[in-house]
Amino acid sequence: MAFPRDLASLGPGPASGLAWSPLGPYGTDQRWAGAGSSGEGAADAMPRLGLAAVAWIILFLFAPVVGEQIKLPGVDKAVWIGSDLIAFAFLVLRRDLAATLFGSRLLLLSWPLLAIASALWSLTPGLSAYHGLQLLATIVAGITLRTTMGLSRLVRIVFLGLLLGQTLSAVLTVAAPSLTRGTDGNWAGIYSHKNVLGSLASLQLLCAACLFLQGWNRLLTLGGFCLALVLLVATHSATALVAAAAGLMPLVAIFAWRQGKHVTGFCLGIAIALAGIGILVIAARGADISASLLSDLGKDTTLTGRTILWQFGLEQFWREPLIGIGYKAYWESPLTTAAYLHFVTKQKLWFFHNNFIDAAVAFGIVGVVLFTAALLDTARRVIAHFARSSGYMEAWPILFISQLFVLVCFECPLLVNHGLHQLLLAALLPVVRSPNAGEDRPGHRRLTI
């Protein structure tokens, strides 16, 4: 059963938390009993969101918004301050569980710990420490979200928050196009750039698809899927389009597998045949196909200037290949080539559009190893969790990771002190009650994650 393994409760009983708390209800109730992630009654078995979910929905609505664009200056900063406070409250109120929670996410928590430690050798020590603490708070907020809400609530919270933001984007694009469209005519909505709207639209497709297949409010989820698809196309963001395809492909395989061995075998045979044909075509006309594909996606051979950014980043990495120059230091220190990069690209950029290069510049080879290890470990663990309960809700973390593997190569969704993808990565791993909980000593509950 899916939901009992993903209980929001970590306390000893229903009285261990306040239902109206921003941290959510800690206790379990009868709505969890028998709840599963598959079957005809799966949607009815989902726990209600409750008032505690409102704060999280507001976060997903306003956190990626640049407030000045919608005449609400500072709204994004205020929302992230609220997220940091929730993380701090979690550490204080649930300090008895901090060691267990953090011990299970040691690789992921190595990122902010390394960022804070990089102040010792950073070109901008104060900035590295400050942003490292914010990165830690974002990851703790993600852990808090999963711990207090559970997976089924998490997916619905993301869906509703993004749905509100994307509906507002569509309305303002029609009513005030000068505020929501770039100079090239591409849609950016209420967000700072078309790539932001595109990445959030591609994320919404995953949430809507899983909730629709789960049977939750199918009219609403179908509408959310269609709106996200329209906005994704309107942004003309090739990276977001590829990320959406990468995220949805595993869902196709999962859907076929759940239909039974005959359908699975048929689909597998078609996939193998198409793969064989694809290999032959690529071997014969690989260069032409590559150029044609880039042209169809609206990209040139520099991937819209990304290869120039990568060159700057790799050159900086080879200057300090072991431990880098500190978290965020490249973009703020006058001793780096950041000012020249801004002049060449004619853009005020703050990342290299590649998370591996960002990690390499900030932390050297050590950072690249820790960054890669945390991603692979998270992928392994969400797949293992899905194998134990193969519902569509458990499939969502796999879709998210598949999409993330595209985004980390061409955008900067991770290693940012405040970012929704960073928060969700921390929220992917399930909270599982040990089958031997309580057997160590009277009154003691042991937790594993």
C-alpha positions in Angstrom: 0.0 0.0 0.0 1.4 3.4 -0.9 0.1 5.9 1.6 0.9 4.0 4.8 4.5 3.9 3.6 4.4 7.7 3.0 2.7 8.8 6.2 2.9 12.5 6.9 3.0 11.5 10.6 6.3 11.2 12.3 5.0 11.7 15.8 3.6 9.3 18.3 0.0 9.9 17.5 -2.7 12.3 16.4 -1.9 14.8 19.2 1.7 15.2 18.2 1.0 18.2 15.9 -1.5 20.9 15.1 -3.6 20.4 12.0 -3.6 24.1 11.1 0.2 24.4 11.5 2.1 25.5 8.4 4.1 22.4 8.9 1.0 20.3 8.4 -0.6 17.6 10.5 1.8 15.1 12.1 -0.7 12.7 13.3 -2.6 10.0 11.3 -6.3 9.4 11.2 -8.7 7.0 9.7 -8.4 8.6 6.2 -5.0 6.9 5.9 -6.4 3.4 6.7 -6.4 1.3 3.6 -5.4 4.1 1.3 -3.6 2.8 -1.8 -2.3 4.2 -5.0 -3.9 1.9 -7.4 -7.4 0.5 -8.0 -10.7 2.0 -8.6 -11.0 3.7 -5.2 -7.5 5.1 -5.2 -8.5 8.7 -5.8 -11.1 8.6 -3.0 -8.4 7.2 -0.7 -6.2 10.2 -1.1 -6.0 12.3 2.2 -7.6 15.7 2.1 -5.2 18.6 1.6 -6.5 20.7 4.5 -5.7 24.3 5.5 -2.0 23.4 6.1 -1.6 23.0 2.3 -2.5 26.6 1.6 0.9 28.0 2.7 2.6 25.5 0.3 0.3 26.3 -2.6 1.1 30.0 -2.1 4.8 29.2 -2.2 4.5 27.4 -5.6 2.4 30.2 -6.9 4.6 33.2 -6.0 8.1 31.9 -5.3 9.2 31.9 -9.0 7.5 35.3 -9.7 9.5 38.5 -10.0 7.1 40.7 -8.2 7.9 43.9 -10.0 6.3 42.5 -13.2 2.9 42.1 -11.6 3.1 45.2 -9.5 3.8 43.2 -6.3 7.5 44.1 -5.6 9.3 41.7 -3.3 6.6 39.1 -3.2 9.0 36.3 -4.2 11.5 37.3 -1.5 8.7 37.4 1.1 7.6 33.9 0.1 11.1 32.5 0.3 11.6 34.1 3.7 8.4 32.3 4.8 9.9 29.1 3.4 13.1 29.7 5.4 11.1 30.3 8.6 9.2 27.0 8.0 12.5 25.2 7.7 13.8 26.8 10.8 10.6 25.9 12.7 10.9 22.3 11.5 14.4 22.1 12.9 13.3 23.5 16.2 10.0 21.7 16.6 11.1 18.3 15.3 14.7 18.3 16.6 14.2 14.8 17.9 14.0 13.6 14.3 16.6 15.8 12.8 19.4 13.3 13.0 17.3 10.5 11.4 16.0 12.8 8.6 19.4 14.3 7.8 21.3 11.0 8.0 19.2 9.6 5.2 19.9 12.6 3.0 23.6 13.1 3.7 24.6 13.3 0.0 22.0 16.0 -0.7 22.8 17.9 2.4 26.5 17.9 1.4 25.7 20.6 -1.1 24.7 23.3 1.3 27.4 22.2 3.8 30.0 22.4 1.1 28.6 25.8 0.1 28.9 27.1 3.7 32.4 25.6 4.1 33.6 27.2 0.8 33.5 30.5 2.7 36.9 29.5 4.0 38.5 29.7 0.5 35.9 31.7 -1.4 36.7 34.9 -3.3 33.5 36.3 -1.6 33.4 34.5 1.8 30.4 36.3 3.2 28.2 35.8 0.2 29.1 32.1 0.0 28.2 31.5 3.6 25.0 33.5 3.4 23.7 31.8 0.2 24.9 28.4 1.5 22.6 28.9 4.6 19.7 29.7 2.2 20.4 26.6 0.2 20.3 24.6 3.4 17.0 26.2 4.3 15.5 25.4 0.9 16.5 21.7 1.2 15.2 21.5 4.8 11.9 23.1 3.5 11.7 20.3 0.9 12.2 17.7 3.6 9.5 19.4 5.7 7.1 19.4 2.8 7.4 15.7 2.2 7.5 14.8 5.9 4.3 16.8 6.8 2.3 16.4 3.6 3.2 13.0 2.1 3.6 12.3 -1.6 -0.1 12.5 -2.7 -0.5 15.9 -1.1 2.8 17.1 -2.5 1.8 16.4 -6.1 -1.6 18.1 -5.7 0.0 21.1 -4.0 2.5 21.6 -6.9 -0.3 21.1 -9.4 -2.6 23.7 -7.8 0.1 26.3 -7.2 1.3 26.0 -10.8 -2.2 26.0 -12.1 -2.9 29.3 -10.4 0.3 30.9 -11.7 -0.2 29.6 -15.2 -3.9 30.8 -15.3 -2.7 34.2 -14.2 0.0 34.1 -16.9 -2.5 33.3 -19.6 -4.9 36.0 -18.4 -2.3 38.7 -18.2 -0.8 37.7 -21.6 -4.1 38.5 -23.2 -4.9 41.6 -21.0 -1.4 43.1 -20.7 0.9 41.6 -23.3 3.6 44.2 -22.7 4.1 42.9 -19.2 4.2 39.2 -20.1 5.9 38.9 -23.4 9.5 39.3 -24.3 10.8 41.5 -27.1 10.9 38.5 -29.4 7.2 37.8 -28.8 7.7 34.6 -26.7 5.5 34.2 -23.7 7.0 34.6 -20.3 3.8 35.0 -18.3 4.2 36.4 -14.8 7.7 35.0 -14.7 11.0 36.6 -15.4 11.9 34.7 -18.6 10.3 32.3 -21.1 12.5 29.5 -19.8 11.0 29.8 -16.4 7.5 29.6 -17.7 8.6 26.7 -19.9 10.2 24.7 -17.2 7.2 25.2 -14.9 4.8 24.2 -17.7 6.8 21.0 -18.3 6.7 20.3 -14.6 2.9 20.8 -14.6 2.5 18.3 -17.4 3.9 15.6 -15.1 1.7 16.5 -12.2 -1.5 16.7 -14.2 -0.8 13.4 -16.0 -0.1 11.5 -12.8 -3.2 13.0 -11.1 -5.4 12.3 -14.1 -4.3 8.7 -14.3 -4.8 8.4 -10.5 -8.4 9.6 -11.0 -8.3 12.8 -9.0 -10.5 15.6 -10.4 -10.0 14.5 -14.0 -11.7 17.5 -15.5 -9.5 19.9 -13.6 -6.3 17.9 -14.2 -7.1 17.6 -18.0 -7.7 21.3 -18.1 -4.4 22.0 -16.3 -2.5 19.6 -18.7 -3.9 21.4 -21.7 -3.2 24.9 -20.4 0.4 23.9 -19.5 0.8 22.4 -23.0 -0.4 25.6 -24.7 1.9 27.7 -22.5 4.9 25.4 -23.2 4.4 25.7 -26.9 3.9 29.5 -26.6 7.2 30.0 -24.8 9.2 28.4 -27.7 11.6 27.1 -25.1 13.3 24.1 -26.7 14.9 23.0 -23.4 11.5 22.9 -21.7 10.0 21.0 -24.6 12.7 18.3 -24.5 12.4 18.2 -20.7 8.7 17.7 -20.9 9.2 14.8 -23.4 11.9 13.3 -21.2 9.6 13.5 -18.1 6.6 11.9 -19.8 8.4 9.1 -21.6 8.7 6.9 -18.4 5.0 7.4 -17.8 4.2 5.9 -21.1 6.3 2.8 -20.2 4.7 2.6 -16.7 1.2 2.9 -18.2 1.8 0.1 -20.6 3.4 -2.1 -17.9 0.4 -1.7 -15.7 -1.9 -2.9 -18.5 -0.5 -6.4 -18.3 2.2 -8.5 -19.8 0.7 -8.8 -23.2 0.4 -5.0 -23.7 3.9 -4.6 -22.2 5.4 -7.2 -24.5 3.8 -5.6 -27.5 5.0 -2.1 -26.6 8.5 -3.4 -25.8 8.7 -5.1 -29.2 7.7 -1.8 -31.0 10.2 0.1 -28.9 13.1 -2.2 -29.8 12.2 -2.1 -33.5 12.1 1.7 -33.5 15.4 1.9 -31.6 17.0 -0.4 -34.1 15.7 1.8 -37.0 16.8 4.9 -35.1 20.4 3.6 -34.7 20.7 2.9 -38.4 19.4 6.3 -39.4 21.6 8.1 -36.9 24.7 6.1 -38.1 23.9 7.0 -41.7 22.9 10.7 -41.4 23.8 11.7 -37.8 25.3 15.1 -38.7 22.4 16.1 -40.9 19.9 15.0 -38.3 21.7 16.9 -35.6 21.7 20.2 -37.6 18.1 19.7 -38.7 16.9 19.0 -35.1 18.7 22.1 -33.8 17.0 24.2 -36.5 13.6 22.7 -35.8 14.0 23.6 -32.1 15.1 27.1 -32.9 18.7 26.6 -31.8 22.0 27.3 -33.5 25.2 25.4 -33.1 26.0 27.4 -29.9 22.7 26.3 -28.4 21.6 30.0 -28.1 25.0 31.0 -26.6 25.2 28.2 -24.1 28.4 26.8 -25.5 30.0 30.3 -25.0 29.0 30.2 -21.3 30.3 26.6 -20.9 33.6 27.7 -22.4 33.9 30.5 -19.8 33.0 28.1 -17.0 35.4 25.4 -18.0 38.2 27.9 -18.3 37.5 29.1 -14.8 37.3 25.5 -13.5 40.8 24.7 -14.8 42.2 27.6 -12.9 41.0 26.1 -9.6 40.2 22.4 -10.4 40.3 20.9 -6.9 38.0 22.9 -4.7 36.9 25.8 -6.9 36.5 29.5 -5.9 33.5 29.3 -3.6 29.7 29.2 -3.9 28.4 32.0 -6.1 31.8 33.7 -6.0 32.4 33.7 -9.7 29.4 36.0 -10.4 30.2 38.6 -7.6 34.0 38.7 -7.4 35.8 41.4 -9.5 38.7 38.9 -9.8 36.8 36.6 -12.2 35.9 36.9 -15.9 32.2 37.4 -15.1 32.1 41.0 -16.2 33.6 40.1 -19.5 31.1 37.2 -19.9 28.3 39.7 -19.3 29.8 42.0 -22.0 30.2 39.1 -24.5 26.7 37.7 -24.0 25.0 41.1 -23.5 23.0 39.5 -20.6 23.3 39.8 -16.8 23.6 36.1 -16.2 24.1 34.4 -12.8 24.7 30.8 -13.8 26.3 28.8 -16.7 23.2 27.0 -17.9 24.7 23.8 -16.8 24.7 22.6 -13.2 27.7 20.4 -13.6 29.8 23.4 -14.7 28.3 25.5 -11.9 29.4 22.9 -9.4 32.8 22.6 -10.9 33.5 26.4 -10.8 32.1 26.7 -7.2 33.5 23.6 -5.7 36.0 22.0 -8.2 36.0 18.3 -8.9 34.9 17.6 -5.3 31.6 19.4 -6.0 31.0 17.6 -9.3 31.4 14.3 -7.6 29.1 15.2 -4.8 26.5 16.7 -7.2 26.5 13.7 -9.4 26.4 11.2 -6.6 23.4 12.9 -4.9 21.4 12.9 -8.2 22.2 9.2 -8.9 21.5 8.2 -5.4 18.1 10.0 -5.4 17.2 8.4 -8.7 18.1 4.9 -7.3 16.0 5.4 -4.2 12.9 6.7 -5.9 13.0 3.8 -8.4 13.3 1.4 -5.5 10.3 3.0 -3.8 8.3 2.7 -7.0 9.2 -1.0 -7.3 7.6 -1.6 -3.9 4.4 0.3 -4.8 3.9 1.0 -8.5 1.1 3.5 -8.4 1.0 6.7 -10.5 1.8 8.8 -7.4 4.9 6.8 -6.8 5.8 7.3 -10.5 5.8 11.1 -10.2 9.3 11.2 -8.6 10.7 9.1 -11.4 9.2 11.5 -14.0 10.6 14.5 -12.1 14.1 13.0 -12.0 13.9 12.2 -15.7 13.0 15.8 -16.5 15.6 17.1 -14.1 18.4 15.2 -15.9 17.7 17.3 -19.0 17.3 20.6 -17.1 20.6 20.3 -15.2 22.5 20.0 -18.5 20.9 23.2 -20.1 19.5 25.3 -17.3 20.3 25.8 -13.6 17.4 24.2 -11.6 19.7 23.0 -8.7 22.4 24.4 -6.5 20.4 27.6 -6.2 19.8 29.0 -2.8 16.1 29.5 -3.5 14.5 27.3 -6.3 11.4 25.2 -6.6 13.2 22.3 -8.4 15.8 22.3 -5.6 13.0 22.2 -3.0 11.3 19.4 -4.8 14.4 17.3 -5.1 14.7 17.3 -1.4 11.0 16.3 -1.1 11.3 13.3 -3.5 12.5 10.7 -1.0 9.7 8.9 1.0 9.3 8.9 4.7 8.9 5.3 5.8 8.1 3.9 9.2 10.4 1.0 10.1 8.6 -2.4 10.4 10.4 -2.9 13.7 9.6 0.6 15.0 9.1 0.7 18.7 10.9 -2.6 19.4 14.3 -1.1 20.5 12.9 0.1 23.8 9.6 1.1 25.3 8.2 4.3 24.0 10.8 4.6 21.2 9.9 4.8 17.5 12.6 4.2 15.0 12.3 5.8 11.6 13.9 5.0 8.3 13.8 7.0 5.1 
